Amino acid sequence: MSKTILAIDIGSINTKAVIAEIDEFNEIKVLGHGIAKSQGVKKGIITNIDLASKSIRKAVNDARRIAGNNISSAVVSISSAYTKSTNSIGIVNIPQKDITIKEINRVMETALYNANIPKDYEVLHVLPYNFKVDEQTNIEDPYNMNASRMEVEAHIIIAQKSSLSNIKKAIISAGLELDAIVLDSYASAIATMSHDEKVLGVAVLDLGGQTSSITLFKGNSIRYNNYLPVGSNHITNDISIALHTPLEVAEKVKREFGNLLEVEDQILELPIIGDTENRNEIPLKIIQDVIVARVEELLYILSKYLDKSNLRDRISSGIILTGGMTKLKGIREFTQAIFPGLSVRIGYPAELKGLFDELKDPSNATVIGLLLYKAGKNTQYEIDNQKRLLHQKEELHDSLSDIKLDNIGSKKSKECESPPPRVNEQPVNIIFDDLPRIDDSSNSDFVTKVKNWIKQLF
């Protein structure tokens, strides 16, 4: 049976809403979308709940109008600016020797219990990245295995309670219900990674308008994530300050002439802030120097984060660049120079049925990733913000009345059935008159023996 989902990405520049349908085969079809300029959000943090809710409401109403659906329950992104992460280990014994969903949930909850989580933080994602069954390590999926002991290593992402509360208030104020909250960089990674990249290890750099993040995946789960409050808008601000030109003009110059590799021998006449009569003549070389300086600083810090993770040698697939800053010409080659020895590609969101052309841009990776998350593309056995264990396994029934014997071997099945009546045999009639009477003195010895036998039994 199909279901409808609503995904909302609360970005620093734009708020985006997409309505889609998931069919019984978990395939997604996009029905409608809406984009509104973000208000009340700065560097990924909500600074004004009323303004933020207005942006959410506008984006959702536009999406509803196109989709013809008034869905109100939403999966929402949360900026990495709110979050921290830690690793933890959980160990449990398996009394019944068979690993079920219940046992996996127990070991995940044990890892969560063992984690050192500050009081003012709340769990966002508990992501297992390594299972150990008895003495066997690197178990991809422990489900249905036979073991006496199971261990899990998990990456736990936590968020400030106050920040989560602000997001919930903004969603409720927009007339919506909150179904799930997902880390924005996690969603972006889901939308842009291939299966092989996840298995071999990959770093996803999400370069947004006011924030940037790095997320390392290895073996289908996050191993490290970090955040930087710098994005493409800072390039615009730098151009505006350096050239004394309005922000609107600086943004246009960045989009049309921003190039990290080649410089044209050209002079631009730009308006001056507060001066409506005069203009400055600026060589493109100066504009490029401003852009290069900011991008180099940003990528250099992300490179240091990668070194800090101690996982550089495990990302065999290299780097995926996504987010709005990827529109800068030469960004891939420039990143390649900052991260020597690692291949780099631009990450476009996954192709979905009915996907509008304007949503195929890397800047929309997060909102597409939210749809994929709800379609089951999350990490297997993840514990989400609602304390739910997310998995695609069929749970075993605890009641014996629910157990079916259809899969039992034919020989055993026949043995379980009642034997058929023997048509050639005559029934045996027992005549009670033939039995010895208890009051018969001739049988007193027999009666005594029977009494003694009964006493021994009881």
QUIMO-V694217 format. One record per backbone hydrogen bond with DSSP energy under -0.5 kcal/mol. NH is the residue of the N-H (numbers start at 1). CO is the residue of the C=O. If there is no record, write none. Layout:
NH:CO  NH:CO
This chain:
3:22  5:20  6:73  7:18  8:75  9:16  10:8  11:9  11:14  15:36  16:9  16:14  17:34  18:7  19:32  20:5  21:29  22:3  23:21  23:27  26:23  29:21  30:353  31:19  32:19  34:17  36:15  38:13  42:45  45:42  47:40  48:40  52:48  53:49  54:50  55:51  56:52  57:53  58:54  59:55  60:56  61:57  62:58  63:59  64:60  65:61  66:62  67:63  68:64  69:64  74:177  75:6  76:180  77:8  78:182  82:79  83:80  84:158  86:156  88:154  90:152  92:150  94:148  95:93  97:94  99:145  100:98  104:100  105:101  106:102  107:103  108:104  109:105  110:106  111:107  112:108  113:109  114:110  115:111  115:112  117:115  118:116  121:118  122:159  124:157  125:157  126:383  127:125  127:155  128:126  129:153  130:153  131:139  132:151  133:136  134:132  134:149  136:133  137:135  139:131  140:138  144:99  145:142  147:97  147:145  150:92  151:132  152:90  153:130  154:88  155:127  156:86  156:154  157:125  157:155  158:84  158:156  159:122  160:82  161:120  164:160  165:161  166:162  167:163  168:164  169:165  170:166  171:167  172:168  173:169  174:170  175:172  176:171  177:72  179:74  179:177  180:74  182:76  184:78  187:183  188:184  189:185  190:186  191:187  192:188  192:189  193:189  198:194  199:195  200:196  201:197  202:217  203:318  204:215  205:203  205:320  206:204  206:213  207:205  207:322  208:206  208:211  212:228  213:206  214:226  215:204  216:224  217:202  217:215  218:221  219:198  220:198  223:216  224:216  226:214  228:212  230:228  232:208  233:209  234:231  235:231  235:232  236:232  237:233  238:234  239:235  240:236  241:237  242:238  243:239  244:240  245:240  250:246  251:247  252:248  253:249  254:250  255:251  256:252  257:253  258:253  258:254  260:329  266:264  268:282  270:268  270:280  272:275  272:278  273:244  275:272  276:274  280:270  282:268  282:280  284:266  286:283  287:283  288:284  289:285  290:286  291:287  292:288  293:289  294:290  295:291  296:292  297:293  298:294  299:295  300:296  301:297  302:298  303:299  304:300  305:301  306:302  307:303  308:304  309:305  310:306  310:307  311:306  314:311  315:312  316:200  316:314  317:201  318:315  319:343  320:203  321:345  322:205  323:362  325:207  326:323  327:324  328:325  329:258  331:328  334:330  335:331  336:332  337:333  338:334  339:335  342:339  345:319  347:321  348:346  350:191  353:28  355:352  359:356  360:357  364:361  365:362  368:364  369:365  370:366  371:367  372:368  373:369  374:370  375:371  376:373  377:372  378:373  381:390  382:379  382:390  383:126  384:382  384:388  387:384  390:382  390:388  391:389  395:393  402:399  403:400  408:405  413:409  414:410  415:411  416:412  417:413  423:421  425:422  429:427  430:428  431:429  432:430  434:431  435:432  440:437  441:439  443:440  444:441  447:443  448:444  449:445  450:446  451:447  452:448  453:449  454:450  455:451  456:452  457:453  458:454
